[in-house]
Amino acid sequence: MNPRSDAVILRCADATVRLSPGNGGRISGLTVAGHDLLVDGDEYGSFPMVPWCGRLRDGVLRHAGREYEFPCDAPPHALHGLGWTAGWTAAALTDTAAELSFDLGAPWPFGGTVTQRIAIDAHGLDLELTISPAAVDFPAQAGWHPWFRRTLSAGDPPLRLDFTPAWQELRGDDYLPTGDRVPPRPGPWDDCFGMPDGVDATLTWPGRLQLRITSPVRWIVVYDQLPQGICVEPQSGPPDGLNTTPQIVTQDAPLRVRSRWDWRLLG
């Protein structure tokens, strides 16, 4: 699907957000004071990860004594959940806010609904994801996978990422956490880090703009191994967390995660 064919535009002050509900419910563009912050393209921008984040080992969910299999789109694992390749429905639109929804269906065996809210103001974005079960309780995760440009203009110094995690999840040869935690190591990264007081990361495009990402969630994945951009991903659990650190979603306790992106111009 052409991600621009169903575009929803939000605007406030000198910032514009372009949403593509039909292409994974993603933020396909974010422009601040004329600067495009996100990598452009059908697979990029910033997309929600639901009902799991990152890699699910061997595409298998083990829950309540049963195994459920999902397509291994990043062999040998299943990647980023089911929402990022699905069509979402847009509703509750205003000039500065939108609500997108996605019904969890096959191959997800439990049903349920995901709601995503995006709101822009003069200084940043508020993001929220809510996973609600239909009838049966189930484990779930939620988070965001933004691709940030390395430079905002030709010849600029590259993007700098600053964050202070408490630990790094030791990664095995299969790119999944081993269960051990180690002191944070220098990049390059395709790694998950723990921030028990909540995610707090700052991205700086020198002389141009600074963006601070905060969230109450305790994990952040950083991926910086491709030239297209750098991914800084707040999420409610580590990769394969559906199996290793499951958070059970019930009708009385849906999973709700939030993130705030604050920006300021430099220079």
C-alpha positions as CSV (number, residue, x, y, z in Angstrom):
1,M,0.0,0.0,0.0
2,N,1.2,3.5,-0.8
3,P,1.9,5.0,2.7
4,R,0.9,8.4,1.5
5,S,-2.5,7.4,0.0
6,D,-4.3,7.7,3.3
7,A,-2.0,10.3,5.0
8,V,-3.3,12.2,8.0
9,I,-1.5,15.5,8.7
10,L,-1.2,17.1,12.1
11,R,0.2,20.6,12.6
12,C,1.1,22.9,15.4
13,A,3.4,26.0,15.3
14,D,6.4,25.1,13.0
15,A,6.0,21.4,13.3
16,T,4.1,18.9,11.1
17,V,3.4,15.2,11.6
18,R,2.4,12.9,8.7
19,L,0.7,9.7,9.7
20,S,0.1,6.7,7.5
21,P,-2.6,4.5,9.1
22,G,-2.7,2.1,6.2
23,N,1.0,1.4,6.4
24,G,1.4,0.0,9.9
25,G,-0.1,3.0,11.7
26,R,3.3,4.7,11.4
27,I,4.5,8.3,11.7
28,S,5.8,8.5,8.2
29,G,7.1,12.1,8.6
30,L,8.0,14.6,11.3
31,T,9.2,18.0,10.3
32,V,10.3,20.7,12.8
33,A,11.3,24.2,11.6
34,G,11.9,22.8,8.1
35,H,14.0,19.8,9.3
36,D,12.9,16.3,8.5
37,L,13.8,14.2,11.5
38,L,12.7,10.8,10.4
39,V,14.1,8.6,7.6
40,D,11.6,8.6,4.7
41,G,10.4,5.4,3.1
42,D,7.7,2.7,3.3
43,E,9.6,0.7,6.0
44,Y,10.9,3.7,8.0
45,G,9.5,6.7,9.8
46,S,8.3,5.5,13.3
47,F,6.1,2.5,13.7
48,P,4.3,1.0,16.7
49,M,5.5,-2.5,17.9
50,V,2.5,-4.6,19.2
51,P,1.7,-7.1,20.7
52,W,5.5,-7.8,21.0
53,C,8.6,-5.7,20.5
54,G,11.7,-6.7,18.6
55,R,12.5,-10.4,18.1
56,L,10.2,-13.3,19.3
57,R,12.4,-16.4,19.6
58,D,11.8,-18.8,16.7
59,G,8.4,-17.1,16.2
60,V,7.0,-19.0,19.2
61,L,5.0,-17.7,22.1
62,R,4.8,-20.0,25.1
63,H,1.8,-19.2,27.3
64,A,-0.3,-21.2,29.8
65,G,1.2,-24.5,28.8
66,R,0.7,-24.0,25.0
67,E,2.8,-22.9,22.1
68,Y,1.6,-20.4,19.4
69,E,3.6,-20.0,16.2
70,F,4.0,-16.8,14.1
71,P,5.6,-16.2,10.7
72,C,9.4,-15.8,11.0
73,D,9.8,-12.6,9.0
74,A,13.4,-12.2,10.4
75,P,14.5,-15.8,10.3
76,P,14.8,-17.6,12.7
77,H,12.6,-15.1,14.6
78,A,9.4,-13.1,14.3
79,L,10.0,-9.4,14.3
80,H,8.3,-6.3,15.8
81,G,4.8,-7.8,16.3
82,L,1.9,-7.7,14.0
83,G,0.8,-4.0,13.8
84,W,3.7,-2.6,11.8
85,T,2.6,-4.3,8.6
86,A,-1.1,-4.0,9.1
87,G,-3.7,-1.4,8.2
88,W,-4.9,0.8,11.0
89,T,-8.2,2.8,11.1
90,A,-8.0,6.6,11.8
91,A,-10.6,8.3,14.0
92,A,-11.1,11.2,16.4
93,L,-9.1,13.5,14.2
94,T,-8.4,17.1,15.0
95,D,-5.7,19.5,13.6
96,T,-3.3,18.4,16.4
97,A,-4.3,14.9,17.4
98,A,-5.4,11.6,16.0
99,E,-6.4,8.2,17.2
100,L,-5.6,5.0,15.2
101,S,-6.9,1.5,16.0
102,F,-6.0,-2.0,15.0
103,D,-7.8,-5.2,15.8
104,L,-5.6,-8.1,16.7
105,G,-6.6,-11.1,14.6
106,A,-5.0,-14.2,13.0
107,P,-2.3,-15.3,13.6
108,W,-2.8,-13.8,17.0
109,P,-5.0,-16.3,18.8
110,F,-6.4,-14.2,21.6
111,G,-8.1,-11.2,19.9
112,G,-8.0,-7.8,21.3
113,T,-7.7,-4.2,20.1
114,V,-4.7,-1.8,19.9
115,T,-5.3,2.0,20.1
116,Q,-2.7,4.5,19.3
117,R,-3.0,8.2,20.1
118,I,-0.6,10.9,18.6
119,A,-0.9,14.5,19.7
120,I,1.4,17.4,18.7
121,D,1.9,20.7,20.4
122,A,4.3,23.6,20.0
123,H,7.2,21.8,21.7
124,G,6.8,18.1,21.0
125,L,4.7,14.9,20.6
126,D,2.7,12.8,23.0
127,L,2.4,9.2,22.0
128,E,0.3,6.5,23.7
129,L,-0.4,2.9,22.9
130,T,-3.1,0.8,24.6
131,I,-3.7,-2.9,24.2
132,S,-7.0,-4.2,25.4
133,P,-8.1,-7.9,25.4
134,A,-11.4,-9.0,23.9
135,A,-12.2,-11.7,26.5
136,V,-9.1,-13.8,27.1
137,D,-6.1,-12.5,29.1
138,F,-2.8,-12.7,27.3
139,P,0.9,-11.5,27.5
140,A,1.7,-8.4,25.5
141,Q,4.3,-5.7,24.9
142,A,4.2,-2.3,23.2
143,G,6.7,0.3,22.0
144,W,7.9,2.4,19.2
145,H,10.5,2.0,16.5
146,P,11.6,5.4,15.1
147,W,14.3,5.8,12.5
148,F,16.1,9.1,13.0
149,R,18.2,10.7,10.3
150,R,21.9,10.8,10.9
151,T,22.1,14.3,9.5
152,L,19.5,17.0,8.8
153,S,21.4,18.7,6.1
154,A,24.3,17.8,3.8
155,G,27.7,18.4,5.4
156,D,26.3,18.5,9.0
157,P,28.0,16.7,11.8
158,P,26.3,13.3,12.6
159,L,23.5,12.8,15.1
160,R,24.7,12.2,18.7
161,L,22.8,10.0,21.1
162,D,23.1,10.5,24.9
163,F,21.6,8.2,27.4
164,T,22.6,6.6,30.7
165,P,21.2,3.0,31.1
166,A,21.7,1.1,34.3
167,W,22.5,-2.1,32.4
168,Q,22.8,-3.7,29.0
169,E,21.0,-7.0,28.3
170,L,23.8,-9.4,27.2
171,R,23.1,-10.4,23.6
172,G,23.7,-13.9,22.3
173,D,24.7,-15.0,18.8
174,D,21.0,-15.2,18.0
175,Y,20.6,-11.5,18.8
176,L,18.4,-12.2,21.8
177,P,19.1,-11.4,25.4
178,T,20.8,-14.3,27.2
179,G,19.2,-13.3,30.6
180,D,22.5,-11.9,31.9
181,R,22.9,-8.1,32.5
182,V,26.3,-6.4,32.0
183,P,27.5,-2.8,32.3
184,P,26.7,-0.8,29.2
185,R,29.2,-1.3,26.4
186,P,30.2,1.0,23.6
187,G,28.5,0.6,20.2
188,P,27.8,-0.1,17.5
189,W,24.6,-1.5,18.9
190,D,21.7,-3.8,18.1
191,D,21.0,-4.1,21.8
192,C,18.6,-3.7,24.6
193,F,19.3,-1.5,27.7
194,G,17.6,-1.2,31.1
195,M,16.5,2.2,32.5
196,P,14.6,1.3,35.7
197,D,13.6,4.9,36.4
198,G,12.1,5.3,32.9
199,V,13.6,5.9,29.4
200,D,15.4,9.2,29.0
201,A,17.5,9.7,25.8
202,T,18.6,12.8,24.0
203,L,19.4,13.0,20.3
204,T,21.4,16.0,19.2
205,W,21.9,17.2,15.6
206,P,24.7,19.7,16.3
207,G,23.8,23.3,15.5
208,R,20.3,22.3,14.4
209,L,18.0,20.6,16.8
210,Q,17.8,18.5,20.0
211,L,15.1,15.9,20.7
212,R,14.5,14.3,24.1
213,I,12.6,11.0,24.3
214,T,11.1,10.1,27.7
215,S,8.8,7.3,28.7
216,P,7.8,5.5,31.9
217,V,8.8,2.1,30.3
218,R,12.0,0.5,31.6
219,W,13.7,-0.8,28.4
220,I,15.2,0.9,25.3
221,V,16.6,-0.8,22.2
222,V,19.2,1.1,20.2
223,Y,20.1,0.0,16.6
224,D,22.8,2.0,14.8
225,Q,24.2,-0.4,12.3
226,L,22.8,0.9,9.0
227,P,23.6,4.1,7.2
228,Q,19.8,5.0,6.9
229,G,19.6,6.2,10.5
230,I,19.6,5.4,14.1
231,C,16.7,3.7,15.9
232,V,16.0,4.6,19.6
233,E,13.1,2.4,20.7
234,P,11.3,2.8,24.1
235,Q,9.4,-0.4,24.8
236,S,7.6,-2.2,27.7
237,G,9.9,-5.2,27.7
238,P,13.0,-6.7,26.2
239,P,13.2,-8.7,23.0
240,D,11.5,-12.1,23.5
241,G,9.9,-10.6,26.6
242,L,6.6,-12.3,25.9
243,N,8.4,-15.5,26.9
244,T,10.9,-14.3,29.4
245,T,9.2,-11.4,31.3
246,P,5.5,-11.6,30.3
247,Q,3.1,-8.8,31.3
248,I,-0.4,-10.2,31.3
249,V,-3.1,-7.9,29.9
250,T,-6.6,-8.2,31.3
251,Q,-9.9,-6.4,30.8
252,D,-9.3,-4.7,34.2
253,A,-5.7,-3.9,33.4
254,P,-5.0,-3.1,29.7
255,L,-1.4,-2.4,28.8
256,R,-0.9,1.3,28.3
257,V,2.5,2.8,27.4
258,R,3.4,6.4,26.8
259,S,6.2,8.4,25.4
260,R,7.0,12.1,25.0
261,W,9.3,13.6,22.4
262,D,10.4,17.2,23.2
263,W,12.4,19.2,20.8
264,R,14.2,22.5,20.8
265,L,16.1,24.4,18.1
266,L,19.9,25.0,18.5
267,G,21.9,27.9,17.4
